[in-house]
């Protein structure tokens, strides 16, 4: 498991207070108005010990002007039922995302 996946896994476990295991990676490309608003890999984690779900979508993006990354961990709870919907929800929550 690469360092980025390990960091993402730790973020899922810390944010959602559960054990996480990476199931798969999904490439997501979100377009709007003829342009790409986000493109990247979303890691799908099986989570154990969470009272709402057994799955979480997580990824990271570089922080502009920094060497650090911002981590996202979105639970698989309605209406979030896919990696793409998790990314859309994060974009809607933080419209400054311009990956």
C-alpha positions in Angstrom: 0.0 0.0 0.0 1.5 3.4 -1.0 2.1 6.1 1.5 -0.9 8.2 0.1 -3.3 5.2 0.6 -1.9 4.7 4.2 -2.3 8.4 5.0 -5.8 8.3 3.6 -6.6 5.1 5.5 -5.4 6.7 8.8 -7.6 9.8 8.0 -10.7 7.6 7.5 -10.0 5.7 10.8 -9.4 9.0 12.7 -12.4 10.9 11.3 -14.9 8.2 11.6 -13.5 6.3 14.6 -13.5 2.9 12.9 -11.2 0.3 11.3 -10.7 0.7 7.5 -9.5 -1.7 4.8 -9.0 -0.5 1.2 -11.3 -2.4 -1.2 -10.6 -0.7 -4.5 -9.5 2.4 -6.3 -11.8 4.2 -8.7 -10.8 7.0 -11.2 -13.3 9.8 -11.0 -13.6 12.7 -13.5 -16.2 15.4 -12.7 -17.0 17.8 -15.5 -19.1 20.9 -15.4 -19.7 23.5 -18.1 -17.4 21.9 -20.6 -14.4 21.7 -18.2 -13.0 19.3 -15.7 -13.6 20.4 -12.1 -12.0 17.4 -10.4 -10.0 14.4 -11.6 -8.4 11.8 -9.4 -8.4 8.5 -7.6 -11.0 7.7 -4.9 -10.1 4.9 -2.5 -13.1 2.8 -1.5 -12.7 1.5 2.1 -14.6 -1.1 4.0 -15.1 0.2 7.5 -15.8 -1.7 10.6 -17.4 -0.3 13.8 -19.3 2.6 12.3 -23.0 2.8 13.3 -24.3 4.2 9.9 -22.4 2.3 7.2 -19.7 -0.2 6.3 -18.2 1.8 3.4 -16.3 5.1 3.0 -14.9 7.0 -0.1 -11.7 8.8 0.5 -9.0 10.7 -1.4 -6.6 13.6 -1.1 -5.8 16.6 -3.1 -2.8 19.0 -3.0 -3.3 22.3 -1.2 -2.4 25.1 -3.5 0.8 26.9 -2.6 1.8 24.1 -0.1 3.5 20.8 0.0 0.7 19.4 2.1 -2.5 17.5 1.0 -6.1 17.9 2.1 -7.8 14.6 2.9 -11.5 13.8 2.3 -13.5 10.9 3.8 -17.1 10.7 2.8 -19.4 8.0 4.2 -21.5 5.8 2.0 -24.9 7.0 3.4 -27.8 8.3 1.3 -27.7 10.1 -1.0 -24.0 9.1 -1.3 -23.9 5.7 -3.0 -20.8 6.0 -5.3 -17.3 7.5 -5.4 -18.5 10.1 -8.0 -21.3 11.2 -5.7 -18.9 11.6 -2.8 -16.7 13.8 -4.9 -19.7 15.9 -6.0 -20.8 16.3 -2.4 -17.3 17.5 -1.4 -17.2 20.0 -4.3 -20.7 21.3 -3.4 -19.6 21.7 0.2 -16.3 23.4 -0.8 -16.8 25.1 -4.1 -13.2 26.4 -4.2 -12.0 22.9 -5.1 -10.5 23.2 -8.6 -8.7 20.0 -9.2 
